[in-house]
Amino acid sequence: MNGQDFTRIAGQAFAPFLRELGFIEQPTQISGRAYHANFVGKGHTLSVSFEPGDDYFSIMLLTNGADDLASIDDRAKTPRLSDLNARYAALISHSEREANEKYFAGVIANHPFERQLLKFAKELRLVLPKHLT
């Protein structure tokens, strides 16, 4: 997955539902070492990043105004997608999951890393609203 593919998936898979939640997409940052997409909301910033050299994804919800680096290490203050899944996945109904699959039906992921990023977007769309309420 190159930077253009990352930007496309971020724009097609993450941006639409995050806009519905009041988040504003920031310009995607692409360098040779990492790709970053940030979405800023009233109280939080969602950070989606991929490091192509290490094949590493990071999706975390930062609290706006918590500028100290210790907040990033505190998973209670800065939960990762895996933390949100652990907290809320059991609360998601079968019909919510089916509707979620339909929501993303138009997003095409051609590469394994694109498919992984799309999977993360699908998970986040189900758990983030539960966290924010």
N, C-alpha and C positions, 0 to 999 in steps of 0.2 A: 504494500500500500504506500503510495507516494503522498506528498503533501496535498496535491489536487484531489485525490480520492478521499483523504481525511476531511478536507474542507467540504466536499460534496456530501459525505455522510453526516457530518456535523450539521450542515444546513438543511438537509432533507429529513433526517431522523430526530435530531435533538431540538432544533430551533422551533419547529411548529408547536409542539406541545409545551415547550418552555415559555413561548410567547403567551400561550393560554394561561400560564401560571404567573404572568407578569414579569418574566425575565426578558432582558434585552440582550441580543447577541452582539458581542464585541468582534472587531476584526480578528480573524484567525491569524495566529502567528506560526510561521513555518520557518524552521531552520534545518540544517542538516542533521542536527542532533535530537530535535524534538518538535512535535506539532502540538499547538495549544489552541483550544477553543474555550472562551469564557462567556458566561451568560450571567448578567448582573440583574439581581432582583432587589426588592426593597430592603430585605434583611440579610440576604445571602448572595453569594456568587458561586455558581456551579463551574467547576474547572474540569475540563475533559482534556486529557493529554495522552500522547503516544510517543514513545521513544523507539524509533525504528531500528536503531543499532542493537537495542536490547530486547526488542519485541515486547515492550512493557507498556501497559495501559494504566492510567490513574484517573479515577473519577471521584472527586470529593466536593463536598458542600462546605464552603468557607463562610463563616459569619462575618458580615461586613463590619468593619471597624475593629476587628481583632487582628491587628497588624503584627503582633509579636509572633516570632517563629515557633514558640512553644505551643501556640494554639493549633498549629498544623499537626504537631505530634500528638495532640490530645484528641483521640477519636470521639470523645463525647462532645467536644466543641467543633470538630471538623470530621464529621462522619464520611466514610467512604461508601461507595455503592454497596459493597459487601455488608457493611454495618446496617444500612437501610434495609437490605434484603433480609438480613437476620431478624430485624425488628418487625417488619411488616408483611413479609411474603405469605405468612400463614393467614393473614386477614383478607387476602385477595380471592375473590370468588371465581368460579369457573367461567361465568358469563363475562366478568371483567377481563379475564385472560383472552377469551374469544374475541371480544370487542377490540382489545389491544392488538391482536394479530391482524385484524381487518384494518385498523388505523395505519399500520405500517406496510400494508400490502403493496403499495406503489414504490417503496424504496428498494432499489436493486443493489445488492452487494455481490461483487464478482470475485473478490479475493478473500481468503480466509480471515485476514485482519479486518477487512470491511465487514464481514459477517459477524465477527466478534464485537465490533463497535456497534453494529445494529442491534445485536443481542443486548448490549448494555443499555442502549436507548430504550428498548422495549421494557427492560426491567425497571429502569428509572421512571418511566412514565407511570408504572403501576405503584411504585413505593413513595416517590417524592411527594405527591399530593397528601398522602397520609402523614408524612413527616411534618409538612408545613402547616397542617391544621391543628 
